Amino acid sequence: MTTPVTAPPLYARAVRVGDLLFVSGQLPVNEAGLLYPGKVGTEVTVGQAREAATLAATNCLNVIRETLGSLDAVKGVARLGGYVAAGAGFNNAPAVVDAASQLILDVLGERGRHARLALGVASLPLGACVEIELAVQC
């Protein structure tokens, strides 16, 4: 019996460049697995996608905490990028990504105010309905 060989990831979860930390896109994954797979507007409701965006943003904060030791090290959030798997006719990605923005503001206060991208896309890894990335000043 052979053991499958898995290659190491081709990217880092976070990379620091000067005083900026770039967090790779995070999916809405928890110990139970992927939350609400599918496309928003067809298989996934906006409310469900907002829950998924909150979880993905939480995962971004967890990567920051693991990388910097504490969220106290964050001086500000430069940019939040939100990608929403959009079903046919769905054009309200900002309503979904607003949930991630709100979480960042709730956790970091004014340090969390950020520039933002909210984009509808044809598909995301693992069939996720949303993916969130962050760039923070530290």
Summary of the structure (lengths in Angstrom):
residues: 138
radius of gyration: 15.4
end to end distance: 47.7
largest distance: 55.4
contacts: 439
relative contact order: 0.26
helix: 36%
strand: 31%
